[in-house]
Amino acid sequence: MSVSFRLNRPAREIVEKHITPQAKLFMANEVRRLCDPYVPYDTGNLADNVDVLLEGDTGVVHYKAPYARKCYEGDDINFHTEKHALATAHWDKAMFQTRKGDTTKAVQAYIDRGN
């Protein structure tokens, strides 16, 4: 199961014009890192079994556990919060509600460093 996100048109045009594939991969890694506290965690298979890669010209975070989609949808699941206190379904959306600015700052710093 892959988690992806869409940018609004002005942001998308900026990304397409100014951000290199390496920066897009950096952004996907940053999203994965910031999402980690929101990913359900019991044995670690879901949170730790992740690929971050470029698919075409887009950075993608791919959770490889066979039950990733079921956890992401969260239908009738009570997540344990002993190991990841913020664990929830739709963990990317939960992260973006509180940490979107952190993603933007990290990507801007990456670009400013000339990468």
PyRosetta script that sets phi, psi and omega in degrees:
from pyrosetta import init, pose_from_sequence

init()
pose = pose_from_sequence("MSVSFRLNRPAREIVEKHITPQAKLFMANEVRRLCDPYVPYDTGNLADNVDVLLEGDTGVVHYKAPYARKCYEGDDINFHTEKHALATAHWDKAMFQTRKGDTTKAVQAYIDRGN")
pose.set_psi(1, 129.9)
pose.set_omega(1, 178.7)
pose.set_phi(2, -105.9)
pose.set_psi(2, 145.4)
pose.set_omega(2, 173.2)
pose.set_phi(3, -107.1)
pose.set_psi(3, 126.8)
pose.set_omega(3, 177.7)
pose.set_phi(4, -131.6)
pose.set_psi(4, 166.7)
pose.set_omega(4, 178.4)
pose.set_phi(5, -143.0)
pose.set_psi(5, 154.1)
pose.set_omega(5, -179.3)
pose.set_phi(6, -109.2)
pose.set_psi(6, 144.6)
pose.set_omega(6, 175.1)
pose.set_phi(7, -101.3)
pose.set_psi(7, 146.4)
pose.set_omega(7, 175.6)
pose.set_phi(8, -66.5)
pose.set_psi(8, 165.8)
pose.set_omega(8, -170.8)
pose.set_phi(9, -56.0)
pose.set_psi(9, -51.1)
pose.set_omega(9, -179.8)
pose.set_phi(10, -59.6)
pose.set_psi(10, -42.6)
pose.set_omega(10, 179.3)
pose.set_phi(11, -64.9)
pose.set_psi(11, -41.0)
pose.set_omega(11, 179.8)
pose.set_phi(12, -61.6)
pose.set_psi(12, -41.7)
pose.set_omega(12, 179.5)
pose.set_phi(13, -64.3)
pose.set_psi(13, -38.7)
pose.set_omega(13, 176.9)
pose.set_phi(14, -64.1)
pose.set_psi(14, -46.3)
pose.set_omega(14, 180.0)
pose.set_phi(15, -60.0)
pose.set_psi(15, -47.6)
pose.set_omega(15, -177.5)
pose.set_phi(16, -63.8)
pose.set_psi(16, -32.6)
pose.set_omega(16, -177.0)
pose.set_phi(17, -83.6)
pose.set_psi(17, -36.4)
pose.set_omega(17, -167.4)
pose.set_phi(18, -116.5)
pose.set_psi(18, -15.4)
pose.set_omega(18, -173.2)
pose.set_phi(19, -105.1)
pose.set_psi(19, 124.6)
pose.set_omega(19, -178.6)
pose.set_phi(20, -72.9)
pose.set_psi(20, 163.1)
pose.set_omega(20, 174.6)
pose.set_phi(21, -56.7)
pose.set_psi(21, -35.6)
pose.set_omega(21, 178.9)
pose.set_phi(22, -64.5)
pose.set_psi(22, -38.4)
pose.set_omega(22, 178.2)
pose.set_phi(23, -68.1)
pose.set_psi(23, -35.9)
pose.set_omega(23, 177.4)
pose.set_phi(24, -65.6)
pose.set_psi(24, -38.8)
pose.set_omega(24, 176.6)
pose.set_phi(25, -67.1)
pose.set_psi(25, -40.2)
pose.set_omega(25, 175.0)
pose.set_phi(26, -58.8)
pose.set_psi(26, -44.4)
pose.set_omega(26, -179.6)
pose.set_phi(27, -61.9)
pose.set_psi(27, -42.7)
pose.set_omega(27, 178.4)
pose.set_phi(28, -63.0)
pose.set_psi(28, -40.4)
pose.set_omega(28, 176.8)
pose.set_phi(29, -64.4)
pose.set_psi(29, -37.6)
pose.set_omega(29, 178.8)
pose.set_phi(30, -67.0)
pose.set_psi(30, -40.9)
pose.set_omega(30, 176.7)
pose.set_phi(31, -61.8)
pose.set_psi(31, -43.4)
pose.set_omega(31, 178.6)
pose.set_phi(32, -60.7)
pose.set_psi(32, -44.8)
pose.set_omega(32, -179.2)
pose.set_phi(33, -63.1)
pose.set_psi(33, -44.6)
pose.set_omega(33, -178.7)
pose.set_phi(34, -71.9)
pose.set_psi(34, -27.3)
pose.set_omega(34, 178.0)
pose.set_phi(35, -75.0)
pose.set_psi(35, -23.6)
pose.set_omega(35, -171.4)
pose.set_phi(36, -48.5)
pose.set_psi(36, -46.8)
pose.set_omega(36, -178.9)
pose.set_phi(37, -65.2)
pose.set_psi(37, -15.9)
pose.set_omega(37, -178.3)
pose.set_phi(38, -95.7)
pose.set_psi(38, -11.7)
pose.set_omega(38, -179.0)
pose.set_phi(39, -79.8)
pose.set_psi(39, 130.0)
pose.set_omega(39, 177.1)
pose.set_phi(40, -54.7)
pose.set_psi(40, 140.8)
pose.set_omega(40, -174.8)
pose.set_phi(41, -140.4)
pose.set_psi(41, 119.2)
pose.set_omega(41, 172.3)
pose.set_phi(42, -123.9)
pose.set_psi(42, -71.8)
pose.set_omega(42, 178.0)
pose.set_phi(43, -93.1)
pose.set_psi(43, -14.7)
pose.set_omega(43, -178.9)
pose.set_phi(44, 98.1)
pose.set_psi(44, -7.5)
pose.set_omega(44, -177.1)
pose.set_phi(45, -60.8)
pose.set_psi(45, -41.5)
pose.set_omega(45, -179.2)
pose.set_phi(46, -69.8)
pose.set_psi(46, -51.9)
pose.set_omega(46, -174.6)
pose.set_phi(47, -70.6)
pose.set_psi(47, -29.4)
pose.set_omega(47, -174.1)
pose.set_phi(48, -98.3)
pose.set_psi(48, -13.0)
pose.set_omega(48, -176.4)
pose.set_phi(49, -101.3)
pose.set_psi(49, 73.8)
pose.set_omega(49, -170.9)
pose.set_phi(50, -132.4)
pose.set_psi(50, 138.4)
pose.set_omega(50, 170.4)
pose.set_phi(51, -109.5)
pose.set_psi(51, 137.7)
pose.set_omega(51, 172.2)
pose.set_phi(52, -118.7)
pose.set_psi(52, 120.8)
pose.set_omega(52, -173.0)
pose.set_phi(53, -152.3)
pose.set_psi(53, 171.7)
pose.set_omega(53, 172.6)
pose.set_phi(54, -97.1)
pose.set_psi(54, 128.6)
pose.set_omega(54, 171.0)
pose.set_phi(55, -115.2)
pose.set_psi(55, 108.7)
pose.set_omega(55, -171.8)
pose.set_phi(56, 67.6)
pose.set_psi(56, -117.5)
pose.set_omega(56, -179.0)
pose.set_phi(57, -115.7)
pose.set_psi(57, 24.1)
pose.set_omega(57, -175.5)
pose.set_phi(58, -124.5)
pose.set_psi(58, 136.5)
pose.set_omega(58, 173.0)
pose.set_phi(59, -77.6)
pose.set_psi(59, 134.2)
pose.set_omega(59, -175.6)
pose.set_phi(60, -130.4)
pose.set_psi(60, 137.8)
pose.set_omega(60, 172.5)
pose.set_phi(61, -106.5)
pose.set_psi(61, 117.6)
pose.set_omega(61, -174.9)
pose.set_phi(62, -116.2)
pose.set_psi(62, 112.6)
pose.set_omega(62, 176.1)
pose.set_phi(63, -86.3)
pose.set_psi(63, 118.4)
pose.set_omega(63, -168.1)
pose.set_phi(64, -94.0)
pose.set_psi(64, -9.3)
pose.set_omega(64, 179.9)
pose.set_phi(65, -60.9)
pose.set_psi(65, 139.9)
pose.set_omega(65, -176.5)
pose.set_phi(66, -61.6)
pose.set_psi(66, -21.6)
pose.set_omega(66, -178.3)
pose.set_phi(67, -101.8)
pose.set_psi(67, 12.7)
pose.set_omega(67, -176.0)
pose.set_phi(68, -58.5)
pose.set_psi(68, -45.6)
pose.set_omega(68, -178.3)
pose.set_phi(69, -62.7)
pose.set_psi(69, -42.0)
pose.set_omega(69, 179.5)
pose.set_phi(70, -61.6)
pose.set_psi(70, -43.4)
pose.set_omega(70, 177.5)
pose.set_phi(71, -65.5)
pose.set_psi(71, -41.5)
pose.set_omega(71, -178.9)
pose.set_phi(72, -62.4)
pose.set_psi(72, -43.4)
pose.set_omega(72, 178.3)
pose.set_phi(73, -69.6)
pose.set_psi(73, -33.0)
pose.set_omega(73, 173.2)
pose.set_phi(74, 71.2)
pose.set_psi(74, 18.4)
pose.set_omega(74, -178.3)
pose.set_phi(75, -63.6)
pose.set_psi(75, 115.8)
pose.set_omega(75, 176.0)
pose.set_phi(76, 56.0)
pose.set_psi(76, 39.0)
pose.set_omega(76, 179.0)
pose.set_phi(77, -117.4)
pose.set_psi(77, 130.1)
pose.set_omega(77, 171.6)
pose.set_phi(78, -101.7)
pose.set_psi(78, 110.0)
pose.set_omega(78, -176.8)
pose.set_phi(79, -80.3)
pose.set_psi(79, 136.0)
pose.set_omega(79, 173.2)
pose.set_phi(80, -74.3)
pose.set_psi(80, 141.7)
pose.set_omega(80, -177.5)
pose.set_phi(81, -119.4)
pose.set_psi(81, 17.1)
pose.set_omega(81, 179.3)
pose.set_phi(82, -66.8)
pose.set_psi(82, -39.7)
pose.set_omega(82, -175.6)
pose.set_phi(83, -97.1)
pose.set_psi(83, -36.0)
pose.set_omega(83, 174.9)
pose.set_phi(84, -125.9)
pose.set_psi(84, 96.6)
pose.set_omega(84, -172.5)
pose.set_phi(85, -61.3)
pose.set_psi(85, -24.0)
pose.set_omega(85, -177.3)
pose.set_phi(86, -100.0)
pose.set_psi(86, 10.1)
pose.set_omega(86, -175.3)
pose.set_phi(87, -53.5)
pose.set_psi(87, 133.6)
pose.set_omega(87, -178.5)
pose.set_phi(88, -160.6)
pose.set_psi(88, 164.7)
pose.set_omega(88, 169.9)
pose.set_phi(89, -71.7)
pose.set_psi(89, 162.9)
pose.set_omega(89, 179.7)
pose.set_phi(90, 49.8)
pose.set_psi(90, 50.1)
pose.set_omega(90, -173.7)
pose.set_phi(91, -61.5)
pose.set_psi(91, -29.0)
pose.set_omega(91, 178.0)
pose.set_phi(92, -67.1)
pose.set_psi(92, -41.0)
pose.set_omega(92, 179.2)
pose.set_phi(93, -66.9)
pose.set_psi(93, -39.5)
pose.set_omega(93, 177.7)
pose.set_phi(94, -63.0)
pose.set_psi(94, -41.6)
pose.set_omega(94, 179.1)
pose.set_phi(95, -64.8)
pose.set_psi(95, -45.6)
pose.set_omega(95, -177.3)
pose.set_phi(96, -64.7)
pose.set_psi(96, -28.4)
pose.set_omega(96, 177.6)
pose.set_phi(97, -64.0)
pose.set_psi(97, -33.3)
pose.set_omega(97, -175.0)
pose.set_phi(98, -111.0)
pose.set_psi(98, -20.7)
pose.set_omega(98, -171.5)
pose.set_phi(99, -127.0)
pose.set_psi(99, 11.9)
pose.set_omega(99, -177.1)
pose.set_phi(100, -55.8)
pose.set_psi(100, -40.8)
pose.set_omega(100, 179.1)
pose.set_phi(101, -61.2)
pose.set_psi(101, -32.8)
pose.set_omega(101, 178.3)
pose.set_phi(102, -65.9)
pose.set_psi(102, -38.8)
pose.set_omega(102, 177.3)
pose.set_phi(103, -62.9)
pose.set_psi(103, -47.3)
pose.set_omega(103, -179.4)
pose.set_phi(104, -60.3)
pose.set_psi(104, -45.5)
pose.set_omega(104, -179.8)
pose.set_phi(105, -62.9)
pose.set_psi(105, -42.0)
pose.set_omega(105, -179.0)
pose.set_phi(106, -65.8)
pose.set_psi(106, -43.2)
pose.set_omega(106, 179.7)
pose.set_phi(107, -66.3)
pose.set_psi(107, -41.1)
pose.set_omega(107, 178.4)
pose.set_phi(108, -62.6)
pose.set_psi(108, -41.7)
pose.set_omega(108, 177.9)
pose.set_phi(109, -63.4)
pose.set_psi(109, -38.9)
pose.set_omega(109, 177.9)
pose.set_phi(110, -60.9)
pose.set_psi(110, -46.7)
pose.set_omega(110, -179.6)
pose.set_phi(111, -66.0)
pose.set_psi(111, -41.7)
pose.set_omega(111, -179.8)
pose.set_phi(112, -61.8)
pose.set_psi(112, -30.4)
pose.set_omega(112, 178.0)
pose.set_phi(113, -74.2)
pose.set_psi(113, -5.0)
pose.set_omega(113, 177.2)
pose.set_phi(114, 89.0)
pose.set_psi(114, 18.6)
pose.set_omega(114, 180.0)
pose.set_phi(115, -93.2)
pose.dump_pdb("model.pdb")
